[in-house]
Structures are given as structure tokens and as C-alpha cells.
Amino acid sequence: MKNEDRCEPNEKASACCCSPSDAATQNSSDAGGKGATGTVTSSLTLGDHLGAWKVRWSIGRANYKVVPGLYALGNPGPDSPVLTSANYKLSFDVLRSSLPGIDAWLLVLDTKGINVWCAAGKGTFGTAELVKRIAVTGLADVVSHREVVVPQLGAPGVAAHEVLKGSGFRVRYGPVRAADLPEYLSAGNKATPAMRRVGFGLVERLKIAPVEFVGALRIAAIVCVAIVILSGLGWDGFSFPRLLSVGLPSALMFLVTAVASAFLAPALLPWLPGRAFALKGLWLGLGAAAAAWAVTQSLPALAPLTLGAVAWFFILPTLTSFIAMGYTGASTYTSLSGVLKEMRIAVPLQLAGTLVGITLWFAGRFF
């Protein structure tokens, strides 16, 4: 998946004996040894909320982890349920904050800091790691029962029969959302049809937009600098006034298109024509290019630059197509095989469109 650590449509963002925040700096996959690695509560601190906000804006995201192991939530005993999670701290915090007043054991797998859904697709939230974590923590000596609850979104990576064979523990697949766990547990580990349904509404889609926004902004900033500088080129050499009259408006158009598409693509996802995300994003770029053409033809300083204006019909659609395709790894609309198929088709076309657009844009500097 392109967004291996972004796909979290169902994860929203303590006082601990062994604080997950402190544990984030430790990387040993076997840290904690047998028994409980630490004790946590369902209450999130200001630091937890701040950390969740930061990773949603791609700040420190690669190292937002807790130590894999067995955590005691509240005051669990031998009969308390065992709930599994990833060692991505956002996933861990969502789980524990959804269980106020519930005593449970939280078995955290080493997913290399990736959330449950993506880690299941990559195999790090998988059968082998679950069997290993059960053995490493000595779970069989901690609880009297032999059941672990695995998030439904982790099911692609966990084969229940192999876990039973390798550890003696039976796997129960819990609900999609951690918020449904209290009801699920009180019903004797039974999920309603609604608990099995995976949604991807507007709020959930916009939650993942900041990460794409930051990524798009980084790329756009570099490209905008290049546009401004190169816009000064022409048959008469380098013209500073042309840099201001042509370069700055062009760079601004590119920047606005990149930033806007990072939010518009997920917001308008269900209504943009086509099934492929690359195609959905293409429409946003065509709209931006049409607006750029209208502006170009209405401004005397830009009207002669027809060839350069045509270039934007290649550059902007490929830009927005690529940005929109970034959401394939965070959506319930497609599968891993669907993502790979789309990328095989779309990426070469995007590269070709970019090359044609750049060629036309450069040509427009001299013709």
C-alpha cells in the first residue's frame, strides 16, 4: 500500500505505571518479558491528545509507538478478557479510551508502529506475531481462559486455526470499532451486524486528509520554487519582471491546486466520477486547469502564453490524480489487489502526463 501507516478510518485519537508515551522510545520487540508490561487507564492525558493531533499532521508519525507486551487496563484478573492491538500508539489509545470502567488485558503486538488495518495487510499484525506475543508474555499463566479478541480489521492477517494450533488460544474477531467493545463484551463476545459494518463517512475521510496535505505541501513547495525561477526564462534571457508576472501566479496556482485536492479528494470521494481513485482525482485537476485557462486568457500579461496554458491541462490533472490515489491505502472502497492494479495502470500514465506537461510548459517559455 502506498499509505502504509495512514489507513486508519476507524481510529480517532494516561495515567500509566508504564506510560506508553515513555515506552515509545523503546524498540525491543520482546520488551517487558513475561507478565504485564505496564498498567494503563482509559483516561487520556493532554499529552496523549497532543500526540494524536501531531501524528495526524505527520509530525513524529514514524516513531509513535508503545512497547509490545501485555498491559493491564484497570484491575484485571484471570477471568478478564484479552484484547489485542497494534503498537501504534494512536491505535492503543483508541482501544483503552473506549473501555472506561472495564478491567481487561491489552495484548499489544509488534506491528512496527503501524495501525491494525495496514499491519494486517502487511503481515506484521499476523498469526506468527500473535502466537509469539502470547508466548513471550506468558499469557497462559496470566489468564484462566484461552481466548483473545482480535479487531475485525486485523482479521486479514490472523488465521484463527493456526493461532489455536500454535498457542492453544482461540481467536474471536471483535467489532470494527473499538467504541463497540463494551457492548460486544457485555453480550458475551457477540457482534451485531452493525458492528461488522465498515463505514468511511465524511468525518472519517477528512481525518486522514491532514497527512496527505502535509505531503502535498512539501512537494508543492519545492515545485513552486522551481516554477518561479524557471518562469523568468525566455528568448531574451532571464527577466525578473516575468518572474513576478508569470512565475508567481503559476506557482500560486500549482500550490492551491495541490493543497485543495488533498482535502477535496476525500471530501468528494463518493461523488467524483469513476471507481479508480486516480480517475476521481483527475476530475479535480481538469477543473483546476480549466480555471487556470480562463484566468490566463483574461490577463494581458498571461494571454500570449497559450502553449504554457495548455501544459496545465497535463500537469494539474496528473498532480491531483496522484494525490487522490494516495487515499487508496486509507479507504474501505478498495482492496490491496485493487490498489496494486490501479497503481500499475495509473502511475505510468501520470508520469507520461507529467512529462508532456513539463515539455509544453518549457516550450511555452520560448514560443
C-alpha positions in Angstrom: 0.0 0.0 0.0 1.1 3.5 -0.8 0.0 4.8 2.6 1.2 2.0 4.8 0.8 3.9 8.0 -2.1 6.2 7.1 -5.0 3.9 6.7 -7.0 4.5 9.9 -10.5 5.4 9.1 -11.8 3.9 12.3 -9.0 5.1 14.6 -9.6 8.5 16.3 -7.3 9.7 18.7 -3.0 8.3 30.9 -2.0 7.9 33.5 0.1 4.7 33.4 2.5 2.9 35.6 4.4 2.2 32.4 3.5 5.2 30.3 3.0 4.4 26.6 4.4 7.8 25.8 7.7 6.9 27.6 7.6 3.4 26.1 7.6 4.9 22.6 11.3 5.4 22.7 12.0 1.7 23.2 12.2 -0.6 20.2 12.8 -4.1 21.5 10.1 -6.4 20.1 10.3 -8.5 23.3 10.4 -5.7 25.8 8.5 -6.4 29.0 9.1 -10.2 29.2 6.5 -12.4 30.9 3.6 -10.9 32.7 2.3 -7.3 32.5 4.5 -4.8 30.7 2.6 -2.0 32.5 -0.7 -0.7 33.8 -2.9 1.8 32.0 -6.2 3.6 32.4 -8.9 4.5 30.0 -8.2 8.2 30.6 -6.2 10.1 28.0 -3.9 12.9 29.1 -3.3 16.3 27.4 -0.1 14.8 26.1 -2.0 11.9 24.5 -4.4 14.2 22.8 -1.5 16.4 21.6 0.4 13.4 20.3 -2.6 12.2 18.4 -3.0 15.7 16.8 0.6 15.8 15.8 0.7 12.4 14.1 -2.5 13.3 12.2 -0.4 16.2 10.8 2.5 13.8 10.1 4.7 15.1 12.9 6.7 12.3 14.6 4.5 9.7 13.0 7.2 7.1 12.2 8.0 6.7 15.9 4.6 7.0 17.6 4.8 3.6 19.3 4.3 1.8 22.6 6.3 -1.2 23.7 4.8 -4.5 22.6 3.6 -6.6 25.5 0.7 -7.2 27.9 -0.9 -4.2 29.6 -3.3 -4.3 32.5 -6.3 -1.9 32.0 -7.8 -1.1 35.3 -7.6 -4.1 37.7 -7.9 -7.3 35.5 -7.9 -10.8 36.9 -7.6 -14.3 35.5 -11.1 -14.2 34.0 -10.7 -10.8 32.3 -10.9 -10.5 28.5 -7.8 -10.2 26.4 -8.0 -7.6 23.7 -5.3 -7.3 21.0 -4.0 -4.1 19.4 -1.1 -2.8 17.4 1.8 -0.9 19.0 0.9 2.2 17.0 0.1 4.5 19.9 -2.9 6.0 18.3 -4.4 2.5 17.9 -3.5 1.7 21.5 -5.0 4.9 22.9 -8.2 4.4 20.9 -8.6 1.0 22.4 -8.0 1.8 26.0 -10.0 5.1 25.9 -13.0 3.1 24.6 -13.1 0.9 27.7 -14.0 3.1 30.7 -14.8 1.1 33.8 -13.7 -2.2 32.2 -10.9 -4.4 33.5 -9.1 -6.1 30.7 -5.7 -7.3 29.4 -4.4 -5.5 26.4 -2.1 -7.6 24.3 0.0 -5.3 22.1 1.6 -6.8 19.0 4.8 -5.5 17.4 3.5 -4.0 14.2 6.5 -1.7 13.7 4.4 1.3 14.7 1.7 0.7 12.0 -2.0 0.6 12.8 -4.0 -2.7 12.9 -5.6 -2.5 9.4 -2.5 -1.7 7.5 -0.4 -4.0 9.6 -2.8 -6.9 8.9 -2.3 -6.3 5.2 1.5 -6.2 5.6 1.6 -9.3 7.9 3.0 -7.6 11.0 -0.4 -7.8 12.7 -0.5 -11.5 11.9 -0.7 -15.1 13.1 3.0 -15.5 13.8 3.3 -12.3 15.8 0.2 -13.1 17.8 1.4 -16.6 18.7 4.8 -15.2 19.6 3.3 -12.4 21.8 1.1 -14.9 23.7 4.2 -17.0 24.4 6.6 -14.1 25.2 4.1 -12.5 27.7 3.3 -15.9 29.3 -0.4 -15.1 28.8 -1.4 -18.7 29.5 -0.1 -18.2 33.1 -1.9 -14.8 33.5 -5.5 -15.8 32.4 -7.5 -18.9 33.2 -9.4 -18.8 29.9 -8.0 -19.4 26.4 -9.5 -16.7 24.2 -8.1 -13.5 22.7 -10.2 -10.8 20.9 -8.8 -9.6 17.6 -10.1 -6.5 15.9 -12.1 -7.3 12.8 -9.9 -5.1 10.7 -7.0 -7.3 11.8 -8.7 -10.5 10.5 -6.9 -10.5 7.1 -3.6 -11.1 8.9 -4.7 -13.6 11.6 -5.6 -17.2 10.9 -7.6 -18.4 13.9 -7.0 -22.1 13.4 -3.2 -21.6 13.2 -3.3 -19.4 16.4 -5.2 -22.1 18.2 -2.7 -24.7 17.0 0.4 -22.6 17.9 -0.7 -21.2 21.2 -3.8 -23.0 22.5 -5.8 -19.7 22.4 -9.0 -19.4 20.5 -9.4 -16.2 18.4 -12.6 -14.2 18.5 -13.0 -11.4 16.0 -14.3 -8.3 17.7 -16.2 -5.4 16.2 -14.8 -2.9 13.6 -14.8 0.0 16.0 -13.2 0.0 19.5 -16.2 2.1 20.7 -18.4 -1.0 20.3 -16.3 -3.2 22.5 -18.2 -2.6 25.8 -21.4 -3.7 24.2 -19.7 -6.6 22.5 -18.1 -7.8 25.7 -21.3 -7.4 27.7 -23.1 -9.5 25.1 -20.7 -12.4 25.6 -18.4 -11.6 22.7 -21.2 -11.4 20.2 -21.2 -8.7 17.5 -24.3 -7.2 15.9 -24.5 -6.8 12.1 -23.9 -3.0 12.6 -20.6 -3.8 14.5 -19.4 -5.7 11.5 -20.1 -2.9 9.0 -17.1 -0.8 7.9 -18.0 2.8 7.2 -16.0 5.6 5.7 -18.1 8.8 6.2 -17.1 12.4 5.6 -15.7 13.0 9.0 -13.5 9.8 8.8 -12.3 10.8 5.3 -11.4 14.3 6.4 -9.5 12.9 9.4 -6.9 11.4 7.2 -6.6 14.4 4.9 -4.0 16.3 7.0 -1.4 13.7 6.4 -1.9 14.0 2.6 -2.0 17.7 3.0 1.4 17.8 4.6 2.9 15.5 2.0 1.4 17.5 -0.9 2.6 20.8 0.7 6.2 19.6 0.9 6.3 18.6 -2.7 4.4 21.6 -3.9 6.7 24.0 -2.1 9.7 22.6 -4.0 8.0 22.6 -7.3 6.7 26.2 -6.7 10.2 27.5 -6.2 11.3 25.8 -9.4 8.3 27.3 -11.3 9.1 30.8 -10.1 12.7 30.7 -11.1 12.2 29.0 -14.4 9.4 31.3 -15.4 11.9 34.1 -15.8 13.5 32.3 -18.8 12.7 33.4 -22.3 14.3 34.2 -25.7 15.5 37.4 -24.2 17.3 35.7 -21.4 16.2 35.9 -17.8 13.6 38.5 -17.0 12.9 39.4 -13.3 9.5 41.2 -14.2 8.4 38.0 -16.0 9.3 36.0 -12.9 6.9 38.2 -11.0 4.1 38.4 -13.6 4.2 34.8 -14.8 6.1 32.8 -12.2 4.3 33.9 -9.0 0.8 33.4 -10.4 1.8 30.0 -11.9 3.3 28.8 -8.6 0.3 30.0 -6.6 -2.0 28.1 -8.9 0.1 24.9 -8.5 0.2 25.3 -4.7 -3.5 26.0 -4.4 -4.4 23.0 -6.6 -2.1 20.6 -4.6 -3.4 21.8 -1.2 -7.1 21.9 -2.2 -7.0 18.5 -3.8 -5.6 17.0 -0.6 -8.9 17.9 1.1 -11.3 17.9 -1.8 -10.4 14.4 -3.0 -11.5 12.6 0.3 -14.4 15.1 0.8 -15.9 14.5 -2.6 -14.8 10.9 -2.9 -18.3 9.3 -3.2 -19.4 11.8 -5.9 -16.4 12.1 -8.1 -17.0 10.0 -11.3 -15.2 6.7 -11.7 -14.2 3.9 -9.4 -10.4 4.3 -9.5 -9.1 7.0 -7.2 -6.7 8.1 -9.9 -9.6 8.8 -12.1 -11.5 10.6 -9.4 -8.6 12.9 -8.8 -8.3 13.6 -12.5 -11.5 15.5 -12.5 -10.3 17.9 -9.8 -7.2 18.7 -11.9 -9.2 19.2 -15.1 -11.4 21.7 -13.2 -8.3 23.5 -11.9 -6.8 23.5 -15.4 -10.0 25.0 -16.9 -10.0 27.7 -14.3 -6.3 28.4 -15.0 -7.0 28.7 -18.7 -9.8 31.2 -18.0 -7.5 33.3 -15.8 -4.7 33.1 -18.3 -6.8 34.3 -21.2 -8.3 37.1 -19.1 -4.9 38.7 -18.0 -3.0 40.6 -20.7 0.4 39.6 -19.2 -0.5 35.9 -19.5 -2.7 35.7 -22.5 0.1 35.2 -25.0 1.3 32.2 -23.1 -1.1 29.8 -24.8 1.2 26.9 -25.0 2.1 27.2 -21.4 -1.6 27.3 -20.5 -2.2 24.1 -22.4 0.6 22.5 -20.3 -1.5 22.9 -17.2 -4.1 20.5 -18.7 -1.5 17.8 -18.3 0.3 19.0 -15.2 -2.6 19.7 -12.8 -4.7 16.6 -13.6 -1.7 14.3 -13.1 -0.9 16.1 -9.8 -4.5 15.8 -8.4 -4.7 12.2 -9.8 -1.6 11.2 -7.9 -2.7 12.9 -4.7 -6.2 11.3 -4.8 -4.6 7.9 -5.4 -2.8 8.3 -2.1 -6.1 7.7 -0.4 -6.4 4.1 -1.7 -4.5 2.8 1.2 -6.8 4.5 3.7 -10.2 3.6 2.2 -12.7 0.9 2.6 -13.6 1.4 -1.1 -10.9 -0.9 -2.4 -8.7 -3.8 -1.6 -5.0 -4.4 -1.6 -5.2 -6.2 -5.0 -7.3 -3.3 -6.3 -4.7 -0.8 -5.1 -1.9 -2.6 -6.8 -3.8 -2.9 -10.0 -4.7 0.7 -10.1 -1.1 1.8 -9.4 0.2 -0.4 -12.2 -2.1 1.3 -14.7 -2.2 4.9 -13.3 1.4 5.6 -12.4 2.8 5.2 -15.9 0.0 7.4 -17.3 0.7 10.0 -14.6 4.4 10.0 -15.4 3.6 10.4 -19.1 1.2 13.2 -18.4 3.7 15.0 -16.3 6.5 14.7 -18.9 4.2 16.1 -21.6 3.1 18.9 -19.4 6.6 19.9 -18.4 7.7 19.8 -22.1 4.9 22.0 -23.1 5.5 24.4 -20.2 9.2 24.7 -21.1 8.3 25.2 -24.8 5.9 27.9 -23.7 8.8 29.9 -22.3 10.2 30.3 -25.8 7.2 30.2 -28.2 
